[in-house]
């Protein structure tokens, strides 16, 4: 039986959970330069009038290694390769941040896909060129994080917030050909440390692991087996909060998307109706023009016939006069 997804955009969901709950530690663990200070506006307007939203938008204080002054940071989590259009969007995000903050700007891309497979820069002008920082979160990095957590558990050490976050990062950026195997292993490690976690960290990791299990497992029986293992040692309050809040929000999101689709369809139908009405008006005007043209032609034809009749009479008169002579 095919598994039906329960989480809308599970990769974005897993990323946003860690971004929302532990932004400072999360970006430090990913290797983003600077020290997280505060979140800022995520929305940006494009030249076509449409609006986009950044995955990550915050101000970073200097780390005096890579960043030496406060900087506006824009981050994008990519589960697929970055193409030229996506790079153009990221450049607009940078412009928006500079406009909002009047600070220098840094963009980064977090992905398990190697840097060389992405478009790596975007040239707006010969001097305005964006070159995002690509974080190395591929297979080697993934394996290194997994070994780190396994060693902590093996040595019976208490796991820190930083190292616990590695479990979420591991499954989120797992190489796709090993994603199921890695997720099962991480769920097993989570069960070994769950009693050490704060309620907030337990909720964070449970949410990320649930979302990525939802993303990777296509067969319902296999999916349920991993979810049951995930729930095995998780506190009931955490599970209940997740299922009542997150799943409910997801259903609301689906309903909103359906409603938006219906509204768009209705707008399209209204536009089509307006176009049909305009077309009908144009046809009526064309018909009126044709009727007027036909009327004019009839008048011209009648005038021509009258002229012909008059000429015929004149010819007949001339013939008669000629015959008399």
ABEGO torsion letter per residue (X at the ends): XBBBBABBGAAAAAAAAAAAABAAAAAAAAGBBEBBABBBBABBBBAAGBBBBBABBBBBBBAGAABABBBBBBBBBBABBBBAAAAAAAAAAAAAAAAAAGBBBBBBBBBABBAAABBABBBABAABBBBBBBBBABAAAAAAAAAAAAAAAAAGBBBBAAAAAAAAAAAAABBAAAAAAAAAAAAAAAAAAAAABBAAAAAAAAAAAAAAAAAABABAAAAAAAAAAAAAABBAAAAAAAAAAAAAAAAAAAAAAAAAAAAAAAAAAAAAAAAAAAAAAAAAAAAAAAAAAAAAAAAAAAAAAAAAAAAAAAAAAAAAAAAAX
